[in-house]
């Protein structure tokens, strides 16, 4: 299964006020069936989320470009095509 890993690294001067709009934006993705998982890094340097049900890397990049973290310039977002597989219990 192809998914897209989006790494979001905070820029200097990161404003915590962008977190609430970012979380609301993620919820919209989840409701559309395009968000597989999300989470922040323990050191608070940023976080990541995984997009699914997206047609292409270009589409995933276009989606990430609408993230409030990106539109406010609060974080640098990088999108990677990620070929994932589920492991079955043996």
Residue frames as a rotation matrix with the C-alpha (Angstrom) as fourth column:
UNK 1
0.585 0.811 0.000 0.00
0.811 -0.585 0.000 0.00
0.000 0.000 -1.000 0.00
UNK 2
-0.443 -0.694 0.567 1.33
0.662 -0.680 -0.314 3.43
0.604 0.236 0.761 -0.90
UNK 3
0.678 0.515 -0.524 1.03
0.730 -0.552 0.403 6.05
-0.082 -0.656 -0.750 1.77
UNK 4
0.201 -0.583 0.787 2.66
0.321 -0.720 -0.615 9.42
0.925 0.377 0.043 2.17
UNK 5
0.225 -0.265 -0.938 4.73
0.972 -0.002 0.233 10.32
-0.064 -0.964 0.258 5.22
UNK 6
0.484 -0.018 0.875 4.69
0.218 -0.966 -0.140 14.04
0.848 0.258 -0.463 5.99
UNK 7
-0.098 -0.599 -0.794 7.44
0.991 0.014 -0.132 15.27
0.090 -0.800 0.593 8.30
UNK 8
0.650 0.344 0.678 6.78
0.264 -0.938 0.224 18.65
0.713 0.033 -0.700 9.91
UNK 9
-0.131 -0.791 -0.597 9.80
0.970 0.021 -0.240 20.25
0.203 -0.611 0.765 11.56
UNK 10
0.756 0.477 -0.449 9.25
0.605 -0.771 0.199 23.40
-0.251 -0.422 -0.871 13.60
UNK 11
0.175 -0.654 0.736 11.03
0.518 -0.575 -0.633 26.56
0.837 0.492 0.239 12.51
UNK 12
-0.749 -0.446 -0.490 12.71
0.655 -0.393 -0.645 28.91
0.095 -0.804 0.586 15.03
UNK 13
-0.904 0.427 -0.018 10.08
-0.406 -0.870 -0.280 31.11
-0.135 -0.246 0.960 16.63
UNK 14
-0.679 0.680 -0.277 7.35
0.370 0.643 0.671 28.47
0.634 0.353 -0.688 16.24
UNK 15
-0.654 0.554 0.515 4.04
-0.725 -0.654 -0.216 29.90
0.217 -0.514 0.830 17.50
UNK 16
-0.945 0.279 0.169 1.97
0.161 0.851 -0.500 27.43
-0.283 -0.445 -0.849 19.55
UNK 17
-0.262 0.902 -0.343 -1.19
-0.482 -0.430 -0.764 29.22
-0.836 -0.035 0.547 18.35
UNK 18
-0.271 0.120 -0.955 -0.95
-0.947 0.145 0.287 27.29
0.173 0.982 0.075 15.06
UNK 19
-0.980 -0.163 0.116 -1.41
-0.186 0.956 -0.226 23.94
-0.074 -0.243 -0.967 16.82
UNK 20
-0.338 0.925 0.172 -5.22
-0.022 0.176 -0.984 24.22
-0.941 -0.336 -0.039 17.21
UNK 21
0.375 0.486 -0.790 -5.85
-0.800 -0.261 -0.540 25.06
-0.468 0.834 0.291 13.51
UNK 22
-0.510 -0.635 -0.581 -3.43
-0.820 0.563 0.105 22.28
0.260 0.530 -0.807 12.52
UNK 23
-0.909 0.197 0.368 -5.31
-0.034 0.844 -0.535 19.74
-0.416 -0.499 -0.760 14.67
UNK 24
0.092 0.983 -0.161 -8.65
-0.275 -0.131 -0.953 20.86
-0.957 0.132 0.258 13.19
UNK 25
0.149 -0.147 -0.978 -7.17
-0.987 -0.089 -0.136 20.50
-0.067 0.985 -0.158 9.70
UNK 26
-0.870 -0.480 -0.114 -5.97
-0.481 0.877 -0.022 16.97
0.110 0.036 -0.993 10.55
UNK 27
-0.527 0.753 0.393 -9.48
-0.014 0.455 -0.891 16.12
-0.850 -0.475 -0.229 11.77
UNK 28
0.359 0.630 -0.688 -10.87
-0.718 -0.284 -0.635 17.18
-0.596 0.722 0.350 8.38
UNK 29
-0.327 -0.560 -0.761 -8.41
-0.892 0.449 0.054 14.81
0.311 0.697 -0.646 6.67
UNK 30
-0.941 -0.002 0.338 -9.43
-0.175 0.858 -0.482 12.01
-0.289 -0.513 -0.808 9.03
UNK 31
-0.093 0.995 0.040 -13.11
-0.241 0.016 -0.970 12.60
-0.966 -0.100 0.238 8.26
UNK 32
0.430 0.191 -0.882 -12.31
-0.882 -0.119 -0.456 12.34
-0.192 0.974 0.117 4.52
UNK 33
0.924 -0.077 0.374 -10.50
0.063 0.997 0.050 9.04
-0.377 -0.023 0.926 5.07
UNK 34
0.728 -0.677 0.105 -7.10
0.025 -0.126 -0.992 10.46
0.685 0.725 -0.075 4.15
UNK 35
0.052 -0.710 0.702 -5.31
-0.891 -0.350 -0.288 10.43
0.450 -0.611 -0.651 7.53
UNK 36
0.302 -0.018 -0.953 -3.87
0.080 0.997 0.006 7.13
0.950 -0.078 0.302 8.77
UNK 37
0.493 -0.196 -0.848 -1.98
0.869 0.160 0.469 8.37
0.044 -0.968 0.249 11.84
UNK 38
0.400 -0.369 0.839 -0.33
-0.002 -0.916 -0.401 11.41
0.916 0.159 -0.367 13.34
UNK 39
0.770 -0.115 -0.627 1.85
0.638 0.159 0.754 12.37
0.013 -0.981 0.196 16.26
UNK 40
0.803 -0.511 0.305 4.41
-0.479 -0.859 -0.179 14.77
0.354 -0.003 -0.935 17.66
UNK 41
0.104 -0.866 -0.488 8.03
0.241 0.498 -0.833 14.05
0.965 -0.031 0.260 18.47
UNK 42
0.546 0.118 -0.829 8.89
0.809 0.184 0.559 13.70
0.219 -0.976 0.005 22.16
UNK 43
-0.409 -0.804 -0.432 11.51
0.863 -0.495 0.103 16.46
-0.296 -0.331 0.896 21.91
UNK 44
0.406 0.752 -0.520 8.87
0.486 -0.659 -0.574 18.89
-0.774 -0.019 -0.632 20.53
UNK 45
-0.602 -0.706 -0.374 10.95
-0.011 -0.461 0.887 19.56
-0.799 0.538 0.270 17.41
UNK 46
-0.547 0.485 -0.683 7.99
-0.831 -0.215 0.513 18.69
0.101 0.848 0.521 15.18
UNK 47
-0.108 0.552 0.827 5.95
-0.355 0.756 -0.551 15.69
-0.929 -0.352 0.114 14.22
UNK 48
-0.948 -0.169 -0.269 4.62
-0.312 0.341 0.886 13.61
-0.058 0.925 -0.376 11.37
UNK 49
0.053 0.949 0.312 1.45
-0.527 0.291 -0.798 12.31
-0.848 -0.122 0.516 9.82
UNK 50
-0.861 -0.291 0.417 0.62
0.113 0.690 0.715 9.65
-0.496 0.662 -0.562 7.27
UNK 51
-0.155 0.787 -0.597 -1.72
-0.864 -0.401 -0.304 10.29
-0.479 0.469 0.742 4.36
UNK 52
-0.769 0.021 0.639 -3.58
0.251 0.929 0.272 7.46
-0.588 0.369 -0.720 2.65
UNK 53
0.159 0.854 0.495 -6.16
0.852 0.135 -0.506 7.21
-0.499 0.502 -0.706 -0.14
UNK 54
0.391 -0.193 -0.900 -4.24
-0.363 -0.931 0.042 9.87
-0.846 0.310 -0.434 -2.07
UNK 55
0.972 0.196 0.134 -3.65
0.035 0.440 -0.897 9.35
-0.234 0.877 0.420 -5.80
UNK 56
0.527 -0.814 0.247 -0.06
0.548 0.103 -0.830 10.56
0.650 0.572 0.500 -6.14
UNK 57
-0.224 -0.722 -0.655 2.93
0.967 -0.249 -0.056 12.20
-0.123 -0.646 0.753 -4.50
UNK 58
-0.835 -0.056 0.547 1.97
0.249 -0.926 0.285 15.48
0.490 0.374 0.787 -6.17
UNK 59
0.184 0.970 0.155 -1.51
0.069 -0.171 0.983 15.23
0.980 -0.170 -0.099 -4.65
UNK 60
0.470 -0.084 -0.879 -0.02
0.856 0.286 0.430 14.49
0.215 -0.955 0.206 -1.21
UNK 61
-0.641 -0.757 -0.128 2.28
0.767 -0.634 -0.093 17.50
-0.011 -0.158 0.987 -1.55
UNK 62
-0.550 0.526 0.649 -0.69
0.023 -0.767 0.641 19.68
0.835 0.367 0.409 -2.52
UNK 63
0.550 0.741 -0.386 -2.62
0.390 0.181 0.903 18.49
0.739 -0.647 -0.190 0.54
UNK 64
0.129 -0.589 -0.798 0.35
0.989 0.023 0.143 19.15
-0.065 -0.808 0.585 2.86
UNK 65
-0.751 -0.442 0.491 0.72
0.530 -0.847 0.047 22.65
0.395 0.295 0.870 1.38
UNK 66
-0.013 0.837 0.547 -2.71
-0.075 -0.546 0.835 23.50
0.997 -0.030 0.069 2.85
UNK 67
0.211 -0.015 -0.977 -1.68
0.893 0.410 0.186 22.48
0.398 -0.912 0.100 6.39
UNK 68
0.958 0.178 0.224 -1.73
0.077 -0.914 0.398 25.53
0.276 -0.364 -0.890 8.70
UNK 69
0.520 -0.847 -0.114 1.81
0.359 0.096 0.928 24.58
-0.775 -0.523 0.354 9.73
UNK 70
-0.299 -0.608 0.735 2.83
0.920 0.021 0.391 25.25
-0.253 0.793 0.553 6.12
UNK 71
0.280 0.497 0.821 0.55
0.770 -0.627 0.118 28.17
0.573 0.600 -0.558 5.29
UNK 72
0.997 0.067 -0.033 1.72
0.072 -0.756 0.651 30.14
0.019 -0.651 -0.759 8.33
UNK 73
0.382 -0.924 0.008 5.39
-0.295 -0.130 -0.947 29.31
0.876 0.360 -0.322 7.74
UNK 74
0.611 -0.059 0.789 5.59
-0.791 -0.022 0.611 27.75
-0.019 -0.998 -0.060 11.21
UNK 75
0.266 -0.464 0.845 7.13
-0.168 0.841 0.514 24.48
-0.949 -0.279 0.146 10.06
UNK 76
-0.393 -0.412 -0.822 9.00
-0.913 0.069 0.402 22.97
-0.109 0.909 -0.403 7.14
UNK 77
0.436 0.621 0.651 6.97
-0.450 0.777 -0.440 20.09
-0.779 -0.101 0.618 5.68
UNK 78
-0.577 -0.605 -0.549 8.52
-0.810 0.335 0.482 17.31
-0.107 0.723 -0.683 3.61
UNK 79
0.529 0.820 0.218 6.38
-0.720 0.570 -0.396 14.64
-0.449 0.053 0.892 1.92
UNK 80
-0.666 -0.743 -0.056 7.75
-0.696 0.594 0.403 11.16
-0.266 0.308 -0.914 1.19
UNK 81
0.344 0.676 -0.652 6.09
-0.769 0.601 0.217 8.38
0.538 0.427 0.727 -0.79
UNK 82
-0.489 -0.454 0.745 6.09
-0.842 0.468 -0.267 5.45
-0.228 -0.758 -0.611 1.60
UNK 83
-0.052 0.407 -0.912 5.50
-0.525 0.765 0.372 1.87
0.849 0.498 0.174 0.52
UNK 84
-0.381 -0.012 0.925 4.04
-0.915 0.148 -0.375 0.26
-0.132 -0.989 -0.067 3.63
UNK 85
-0.226 0.367 -0.902 3.01
-0.239 0.877 0.417 -3.29
0.945 0.309 -0.110 4.43
UNK 86
0.450 0.456 0.767 1.18
-0.875 0.055 0.480 -4.89
0.177 -0.888 0.424 7.32
UNK 87
-0.677 -0.693 -0.250 2.91
-0.580 0.710 -0.399 -7.67
0.454 -0.125 -0.882 9.21
UNK 88
0.455 0.836 -0.307 0.87
-0.487 0.522 0.700 -10.75
0.746 -0.169 0.645 10.07
UNK 89
0.178 -0.333 0.926 1.34
-0.928 0.257 0.271 -12.61
-0.328 -0.907 -0.263 13.30
UNK 90
-0.256 -0.357 -0.898 3.09
-0.657 0.746 -0.109 -15.94
0.709 0.562 -0.426 12.78
